[in-house]
Amino acid sequence: MKTIKVKFKDVFTDTMVQATPKGGHPRFHEIIQAMSDLHDRKNTDYAGGTVEGPLGNFERVGKIMKLYPGLAWDSPFGVAVCYMLKQIDAGLTLKSQRRESVTGEPVASRFSDVAVYAVLAIILEETEAQFKDEEKAFEQGG
């Protein structure tokens, strides 16, 4: 493998950027603004118009999770189910309010995501069961 040494300024000749009046990099603020816009659009899809407010999706999914205290929510299976619940909640929010998605992810897309997460949860459950069987066989000397 050949190593090539170059100076940073030789690769990025246009690295001189004028700082913002507050001293930050202007691209930083562009990225933050894009993230803010995305948050607003997604929040409209997930929680817009709900009685719980802008964090309502977290409250609703949290209430469902509380119904299953014995489930290891920090396991890969639990995470897949949590993602599934998030998509179910988003789809039901859109459907119940009879409105279109602001992010371009309509109800059908949300429920397709649910189906994907459900299949992944099946795979994770099978993998966990197989691991437990192999672990048990190992402990029994087999």
NORPE-V308582 format. One record per backbone hydrogen bond with DSSP energy under -1.0 kcal/mol. CO is the residue of the C=O (numbers start at 0). NH is the residue of the N-H. E is the energy in kcal/mol with one decimal. If there is no record, write none. Layout:
BEGIN
{{CO	NH	E} {CO	NH	E}}
END
This chain:
BEGIN
{{6	9	-1.1} {6	10	-1.3} {7	11	-2.7} {19	22	-2.2} {23	19	-3.3} {24	28	-1.0} {25	29	-1.6} {26	30	-2.5} {27	31	-2.5} {28	32	-2.2} {29	33	-2.2} {30	34	-2.4} {31	35	-2.3} {32	36	-2.5} {33	37	-2.3} {34	38	-2.6} {35	39	-2.2} {36	40	-2.2} {37	41	-2.9} {38	42	-2.9} {39	43	-1.8} {40	44	-1.7} {41	45	-3.0} {42	46	-3.1} {42	47	-1.2} {46	49	-2.1} {49	52	-1.1} {52	55	-2.1} {54	58	-1.6} {55	59	-2.9} {56	60	-2.3} {57	61	-2.3} {58	62	-2.1} {59	63	-1.8} {60	64	-2.6} {61	65	-2.0} {63	66	-1.2} {64	67	-1.8} {67	70	-1.7} {70	72	-1.6} {71	74	-2.0} {74	78	-2.6} {75	79	-2.2} {76	80	-2.3} {77	81	-2.3} {78	82	-2.7} {79	83	-2.1} {80	84	-2.8} {81	85	-2.2} {82	86	-2.0} {83	87	-2.5} {84	88	-2.9} {85	89	-2.2} {86	90	-2.6} {87	91	-2.8} {88	92	-2.4} {89	93	-2.1} {90	94	-2.7} {91	95	-3.0} {92	96	-1.5} {93	98	-1.8} {94	97	-1.0} {105	109	-2.2} {106	110	-2.5} {107	111	-1.7} {108	112	-2.1} {109	113	-1.7} {110	114	-1.9} {111	115	-2.1} {112	116	-2.8} {113	117	-2.4} {114	118	-2.1} {115	119	-2.4} {116	120	-2.5} {117	121	-2.0} {118	122	-2.3} {119	123	-2.7} {120	124	-2.5} {121	125	-2.7} {122	126	-2.6} {123	127	-2.5} {124	128	-2.4} {125	129	-2.6} {126	130	-2.4} {127	131	-2.3} {128	132	-2.3} {129	133	-2.5} {130	134	-2.6} {131	135	-2.5} {132	136	-2.4} {133	137	-2.2} {134	138	-2.4} {135	139	-1.6} {136	141	-3.2} {137	140	-1.6}}
END
